[in-house]
Amino acid sequence: MRKLSAMLSALIVLAMAATCAFAATDAELEPFSKYGEPITISVGRMNNAGGNFAPGTNSENNAWTQLLKDELNIIIDVNTNGFDVDAADYQNTLMLRTASDTLPDTFTLLDDAKSTTLFKQLVEGGRLADLTEAYDKAIGGSTKERLAASDTQSLLQFLTVDGKLYGVTAGREAYNTAVLWVRQDWLDKLGLDVPQTLEDIEKVALAFVENKPGGNPNTIGIPLNPSTSGLGGMTGQWMGILPVFNAFGSYPDIWVNDAEGGVVWGGVQPETKEALALLADWYQKGVLDKNLVTMKDGDEVRNTYVSANGAGFIFNAWWDPWTQWDGLGDTSVKNDETIKWTPVMAPLNKDGKFSPKNESVTPGGQVVTAKSEHPEAVIKAMNLFSELSLRTPEFEDLYQKYIAPTEGVTEARTNSPFNTGLYQVQGRILTAENINSYLETGVLAVDPAIAGNAPYIEGAYEWANNNTMADWYANKNEDEINKYMQQYVGHWAFDVVGNMYLEGEKSGLYVEKQRGFVGSVDAQSDYGAMVNELQVTAFMQIISGAQPVDYFDEFVAQWHKLGGEEITKQVNEAVKGG
């Protein structure tokens, strides 16, 4: 990798003289304006291996490219000066095109170290177009409004250099980290408050173990997914315990920024040792049951305890209400109206905040080369696609003309010239806002971008205003089960959890931890599996008492020795563009 990077750096410097900047006119920067004469944009794209084009179409000639030609006078060139390759060949194709100075006008940089390094080298070599003005002026419509209400500074941080924007991305959907779900009926039965802190959770868990409010003699405190796959089930959504680590400022599954301006692995930081010390203490006290470490995975834990009225806590993501409704056997909510789960942002950290990792910001994105005569055209094209994706009413006629006829046959991922977009709909937040509006006004107005969530918005409204769940429990008419499921999920997953995020951000209770690096480096292919296994094993040994808490220090030394040091070195080289 280092030799290739050095070669690319030299070639980029030599090619600087051949690059020049093109200034767009005000008319060309106008969103949705059509060019007076046809312009051609060459595109490098990664094809969709699982997708199918509509009969008689291809990557250059399809409904999406025809839309651009008809509405903006933009012609997409994939086969002549661009490329369309499989995912396995994409990165190598980019490197070869860079070395031969034959990069197309626009292409997508991936979320990995090679792309991060290439991005920095291309910027330093003057090979990428400055998209700052185009991003500010050439985006319009609903996309413009939604971006204005978003934190684009964080979204675009990895694509911004010295205040100039050299790439665009939509990022990913956020709010997907686990929160604490607790059996409210158990709390009520024992006269306990909803837990907020680590101390609260310990107290409630021990009360559950002692009093067994569900009647199961094998009641446990907190479920733990003992899977050793990857970084282990304990750091996953499904009955992991990541929020416990986060409460200590520990992020054992991501790269974080250190005080010296570098990037370090969260799993080997002192805060992680503190979290493990508490978990080891919980194991000895019975907050974590000793049988958990012998089980296979979260499914076995669910079947053994949660589905058997033997656990009153679950750490899981916003979608847990679907599992609660029909995924817990006899203790599924659809079978037992006395079971009530309540979500809570807990445990809080020492500052009284709930601080999970950020999941929306990505380092990759769509870039445009400096040799492109119309870099703003890429932004305009992406903007038009965004409006149709958002189902903006002003563009519904175009959606019906170009996209609707392809539904069920093909999709945007297969046809679009671009592998990313401008705006990622945050469906959970938007759905909660639509529910709030419906409850306040009595008028159902579903944002077209989340049309698929309409049944849950209506379900949440029914739950609040005309709750008919009693009818379900009285009759259990299977023909109407979806109606009642939508009430339950609409209320808990979209109304309660969605507003929990909304209010958490407004109040400052919810504060995401930004990542220092996203992606992978070459050394992870050589050492990643080894150091991951080392981490999972060490964590489980410390938690179970097989090793003392101070064994963490030995684990850290081994982690660095067995490949962690080289991985960290390469990550920092990628971040700094070395």
Stockholm file with secondary structure:
# STOCKHOLM 1.0

chainA/1-578         MRKLSAMLSALIVLAMAATCAFAATDAELEPFSKYGEPITISVGRMNNAGGNFAPGTNSENNAWTQLLKDELNIIIDVNTNGFDVDAADYQNTLMLRTASDTLPDTFTLLDDAKSTTLFKQLVEGGRLADLTEAYDKAIGGSTKERLAASDTQSLLQFLTVDGKLYGVTAGREAYNTAVLWVRQDWLDKLGLDVPQTLEDIEKVALAFVENKPGGNPNTIGIPLNPSTSGLGGMTGQWMGILPVFNAFGSYPDIWVNDAEGGVVWGGVQPETKEALALLADWYQKGVLDKNLVTMKDGDEVRNTYVSANGAGFIFNAWWDPWTQWDGLGDTSVKNDETIKWTPVMAPLNKDGKFSPKNESVTPGGQVVTAKSEHPEAVIKAMNLFSELSLRTPEFEDLYQKYIAPTEGVTEARTNSPFNTGLYQVQGRILTAENINSYLETGVLAVDPAIAGNAPYIEGAYEWANNNTMADWYANKNEDEINKYMQQYVGHWAFDVVGNMYLEGEKSGLYVEKQRGFVGSVDAQSDYGAMVNELQVTAFMQIISGAQPVDYFDEFVAQWHKLGGEEITKQVNEAVKGG
#=GR chainA/1-578 SS CHHHHHHHHHHHHHHGGGCCCCCCCHHHHSTTCCCSSCEEEEEEEECCTTCCCCTTCCSSSSHHHHHHHHHHCEEEESSSSSEEECHHHHHHHHHHHHHTTCCCSEEEECSSHHHHHHHHHHHHTTCBCCCHHHHHHSCCHHHHHHHHTSCHHHHTGGGEETTEECCBCCCCCCCCSCEEEEEHHHHHHHTCCCCCSHHHHHHHHHHHHHHCTTSCTTCBSSCCCCCCSTTCGGGSTTTCCHHHHHHTTCCTTSEEECTTSCEEEGGGSHHHHHHHHHHHHHHHHTSSCTTGGGSCSHHHHHHHTGGGTCBSEEEECTTHHHHHHHSSGGGSTTTCTTCCEEEECCSCCTTSCBCCBCCSCCSCEEEEBTTCSCHHHHHHHHHHHHHHHTTCGGGHHHIIIIIGGGTTTCCHHHHCSCSSCSCCCCHHHHHHHHHHHHHHHSCCCCCGGGGGGHHHHHHHHHHHHSCCHHHHHHHCCGGGHHHHHHHHHIIIIIIIHHHHHHHHHHHTCBCCBCCSBCSCCHHHHHHHHHHHHHHHHHHHHHHHTSSCTTHHHHHHHHHIIIIIHHHHHHHHHHHHTC
#=GC SS_cons         CHHHHHHHHHHHHHHGGGCCCCCCCHHHHSTTCCCSSCEEEEEEEECCTTCCCCTTCCSSSSHHHHHHHHHHCEEEESSSSSEEECHHHHHHHHHHHHHTTCCCSEEEECSSHHHHHHHHHHHHTTCBCCCHHHHHHSCCHHHHHHHHTSCHHHHTGGGEETTEECCBCCCCCCCCSCEEEEEHHHHHHHTCCCCCSHHHHHHHHHHHHHHCTTSCTTCBSSCCCCCCSTTCGGGSTTTCCHHHHHHTTCCTTSEEECTTSCEEEGGGSHHHHHHHHHHHHHHHHTSSCTTGGGSCSHHHHHHHTGGGTCBSEEEECTTHHHHHHHSSGGGSTTTCTTCCEEEECCSCCTTSCBCCBCCSCCSCEEEEBTTCSCHHHHHHHHHHHHHHHTTCGGGHHHIIIIIGGGTTTCCHHHHCSCSSCSCCCCHHHHHHHHHHHHHHHSCCCCCGGGGGGHHHHHHHHHHHHSCCHHHHHHHCCGGGHHHHHHHHHIIIIIIIHHHHHHHHHHHTCBCCBCCSBCSCCHHHHHHHHHHHHHHHHHHHHHHHTSSCTTHHHHHHHHHIIIIIHHHHHHHHHHHHTC
//
